[in-house]
Amino acid sequence: MPGILAKAAAKAFPKSLWLYHCNSGACNGCDIEILNVLTPYYDVERFGLKLVGSPRHADVMLLSGAVTRPTLPLVKRAYEAMPAPKLVFGIGSCAAGGGCWFDTYNVAGGGATAVPVDYLIPGCPPRPEAIIYGVALALGLVPQKAAPVELKQVEFPIDAYLRNKAWEERNVIYKLIKD
Amino acid sequence: MWLTSKFKQIVLALKPGTVTLKYPFETRPVPKDFRGRPVWDHTKCIGCGGCANHCPARTILLRDLCQEVRVLIYDGAKCTYCGRCAELCPEKAIVMSPEFELAAPRREDFSQTLELFMLTCNRCGRCFDMEIKNAIDKLDLRGYRYDNIETRTVLRRTTDRMEPAVLDETEAARRPERIGG
């Protein structure tokens, strides 16, 4: 009987992620947005997500803020305390790459300097919808939209010979005017 | 008695209806003047480097590969979406788009790379020779800029002429070592 119940629960709640919210030196902007996500208006408990107080209960760490020098060992310890299949979400530009603090004296860098970050959610702060999108991306509910973009004005290398020829041809008109 | 109070609760709960947004399945337009991902229009960009000079997060890098090729990289992971680049772009080549669904597993997924074709001015040697007031302005505005794009390092180093020796030197440039990094 318990086996059947466990199976039924696994089917009813696939990938229920429990979140641990870790502030590694954020300005509280991202923290407010994370709390906003848990309110009835955005309600991530629809996806089985739940905020827990201890990293030992958690599957996912929501890392907000650039990793400052005092918090660096603490973030590492919190990450090690989480049980093995674990994810880290870098929430906000600071956790994603250091934000505008990437160079400052007391900041070690983005979240990637302390722990391996699996999903980056940039924004300053990200909209609650953007956070939900990131979580939904991890759950496989939505396709990924961000992709590197490469734009070119001209195909390189330019053939110097062709260019000189074009230049000469363009100058024919001036020669004609002179004549 | 408690049963009637439960009914009352249900009636009260039904009155306002469901407020929860069905977000990932149903999208909603963003508010007016929302600043999402900046989008570069490579046909309009003249490669003045104003955005790279003014980016507070130093997330836009410029590097001159040769006399004619200038590469602009927008490394979006650090971007704070302040919209300063779009504001000061003289050609309005940068637009803050309403895109906010940017979550991605890799840092490179946010980047935009522009390869710009730079002409050579017969008088100043470059396209832009703005009115230079002091040495700091000179550093920003004139000549060739050599950020290290491989390591995403900002080098505020410029010269008046294209110097391959400086280009090679900056390729070895690294940010200073720091704790945990």
Interface residues (C-beta under 8 A of the other chain):
Chain A: P40 Y41 Y42 D43 R46 V67 R69 L72 S93 A96 G97 G98 G99 C100 F102 D103 A108 G109 G110 A112 T113 A114 D118 Y119 L120 I121 P122 G123 C124 P126 R127 E129 A130 I132 Y133 G134 A136 L137 L141 V142 Q144 K145 A146 A147 P148 V149 E150 L151 K152 Q153 V154 F156 I158
Chain B: V19 T20 L21 Y23 P24 R28 V30 W40 H42 T43 C45 P56 A57 R58 T59 E68 V69 D75 G76 A77 K78 C79 T80 Y81 C82 E99 F100 E101 L102 A103 A104 P105 R106 R107 E108 D109 F110 S111 Q112 T113 L114 E115 L116 F117 R175 R178 I179 G180 G181
